[in-house]
């Protein structure tokens, strides 16, 4: 089985979680932080369309190693995110089953973005029956094309690419709570699938 290389991600999209079930995962810890990516943002479906939830990070000059990126609590983003999640999914079939496992992450303060993402992703995968034990990179390698045992998805899973016609990640259509208003929306946060469909991706 190939090892899949992923970045850290906040409430990862479904295609990211699918990789965690289908291959061994190695997390990139030697990169610099990349803005406007899933590293600190997630997409959920609301009655008014897709909403982006962004974890604010402490401003820094130039490049910052991903392990050193700190979460900014100057604004009450945790309360705002949970209100948005509750408003979007409180009427979904499985929200009551799983909310008590997810909500504490919007009450406890984590210093570093990477630690927050990793613990949150580990909890979500545990709810879905997967023991998440990723390895970590030891150095930053830009190009893995020479390494046939590595599937590099660091840049492939990205919010700006999700609506492209050639986006390579296709998963089955499932029931969404606002589908009658906004139609089916693919490639959202795993929360959308968890609250609407439950634990199983297949």
C-alpha positions in Angstrom: 0.0 0.0 0.0 1.2 3.5 -0.9 1.7 6.1 1.7 -0.4 9.2 1.1 1.2 12.6 2.0 -1.2 15.2 3.3 -1.0 18.6 4.9 -2.7 19.4 8.2 -6.4 20.4 7.7 -9.2 22.0 9.8 -12.4 19.9 9.8 -11.0 18.2 6.6 -13.0 17.7 3.5 -14.5 14.3 2.7 -11.8 13.6 0.1 -9.1 14.0 2.7 -10.9 11.7 5.2 -11.3 9.1 2.4 -7.5 9.0 2.0 -7.2 8.3 5.8 -9.3 5.2 5.3 -7.7 3.9 2.1 -4.0 4.4 2.7 -1.3 5.0 5.3 -1.0 8.7 6.0 2.1 10.8 6.4 1.6 14.4 7.5 3.8 17.2 6.2 5.3 18.9 9.2 8.3 20.5 7.4 6.5 22.9 5.2 5.8 26.6 5.6 2.3 27.7 6.3 0.1 28.2 3.2 -2.7 30.7 3.3 -6.2 30.2 1.9 -6.0 26.4 2.1 -7.7 23.7 4.2 -4.9 24.1 6.7 -7.1 26.6 8.5 -10.4 26.6 6.7 -13.4 24.3 6.2 -16.6 24.4 4.1 -20.0 23.7 5.4 -23.5 23.8 3.7 -26.0 26.2 5.1 -29.5 27.3 4.0 -27.9 30.2 2.1 -25.2 28.1 0.4 -21.6 27.2 1.2 -20.0 28.9 4.2 -16.3 29.1 4.9 -15.1 28.7 8.4 -11.6 30.1 8.9 -9.4 29.7 12.0 -7.5 33.0 12.4 -3.8 32.6 13.0 -1.3 35.0 14.6 0.2 37.3 12.0 3.8 36.7 11.2 6.4 38.1 8.8 7.6 36.1 5.8 7.5 32.3 6.0 6.4 30.4 9.1 7.0 26.7 9.7 3.6 25.0 10.0 4.4 23.6 13.5 5.0 27.1 14.8 1.7 28.7 13.5 -0.4 29.8 16.5 -4.1 30.3 16.7 -5.4 33.9 17.2 -8.1 34.2 19.9 -8.4 38.0 19.7 -11.9 37.5 18.2 -14.4 34.9 19.4 -14.1 32.7 16.4 -14.8 29.4 18.3 -18.2 30.6 19.4 -18.9 31.9 15.9 -17.9 28.7 14.2 -19.9 26.5 16.6 -23.0 28.8 16.1 -22.6 28.3 12.3 -22.2 24.6 12.7 -25.2 24.3 15.0 -27.4 26.5 12.7 -26.4 24.4 9.7 -26.7 20.9 11.1 -28.9 20.9 14.3 -31.7 19.5 12.2 -29.6 16.8 10.5 -30.2 13.2 11.4 -27.0 12.5 13.3 -26.2 15.9 14.9 -27.4 14.9 18.3 -25.3 11.7 18.2 -22.0 13.5 17.5 -22.2 17.1 18.7 -20.9 16.4 22.2 -17.7 15.0 20.8 -17.1 18.0 18.4 -18.3 20.9 20.5 -15.5 20.7 23.1 -13.0 21.7 20.4 -14.8 25.0 20.2 -14.5 25.6 23.9 -10.9 24.5 24.7 -8.1 26.7 23.5 -5.2 25.1 21.6 -2.0 27.2 21.2 -0.9 25.7 17.8 -3.0 25.2 14.7 -1.3 21.9 13.8 -2.0 20.4 17.3 -5.7 21.6 17.1 -6.2 20.1 13.7 -4.6 16.8 14.5 -6.6 16.2 17.7 -9.8 17.2 16.0 -9.2 15.0 13.0 -8.2 12.1 15.2 -11.5 12.5 17.1 -13.6 12.6 14.0 -11.9 9.5 12.5 -12.4 7.7 15.8 -16.1 8.4 15.7 -16.0 6.9 12.2 -14.3 3.8 13.4 -10.8 4.6 12.2 -7.7 4.7 14.4 -5.7 7.6 13.0 -1.9 7.2 13.6 -0.1 9.2 10.9 3.6 9.3 10.5 5.4 12.6 9.9 7.9 13.9 7.4 11.5 14.4 8.5 12.4 16.9 5.8 10.7 19.0 3.2 10.7 17.5 -0.3 9.2 19.5 -3.0 8.8 16.8 -5.6 8.0 13.2 -4.9 7.6 12.0 -8.4 10.7 9.8 -8.1 9.3 8.0 -5.1 6.7 5.5 -6.3 5.6 4.5 -2.8 4.4 8.1 -2.0 1.2 9.6 -3.3 1.6 13.3 -2.8 -1.7 15.1 -2.3 -0.4 18.2 -0.5 -1.5 20.5 -3.2 -4.2 18.4 -4.9 -6.8 18.7 -2.1 -7.4 22.4 -2.1 -10.6 24.6 -1.7 -9.8 26.5 -4.9 -9.7 23.3 -7.0 -12.8 21.6 -5.6 -15.2 23.0 -8.3 -12.8 22.3 -11.2 -14.1 19.9 -13.8 -10.9 17.8 -13.5 -10.9 17.7 -9.7 -9.9 14.0 -9.2 -11.8 13.2 -6.1 -15.3 11.8 -6.7 -17.4 10.3 -4.0 -21.0 9.2 -3.9 -23.9 11.5 -3.6 -25.5 11.4 -0.1 -28.5 13.2 1.5 -27.9 16.8 2.6 -30.2 18.8 4.8 -30.5 21.8 2.5 -30.3 19.9 -0.8 -33.9 20.9 -1.7 -32.8 24.6 -1.5 -29.3 24.7 -2.8 -28.8 21.4 -4.5 -26.2 18.8 -3.7 -22.9 20.3 -2.8 -19.8 18.0 -3.1 -16.4 18.2 -1.4 -17.5 19.8 1.9 -16.1 19.2 5.4 -16.4 15.7 6.7 -18.8 17.3 9.3 -21.4 17.6 6.5 -21.3 13.8 5.9 -21.0 12.9 9.6 -24.1 14.8 10.6 -26.2 13.9 7.6 -25.2 10.3 6.9 -23.5 9.0 10.1 -20.2 7.2 10.5 -19.8 5.3 7.3 -18.4 6.8 4.1 -19.6 4.0 1.9 
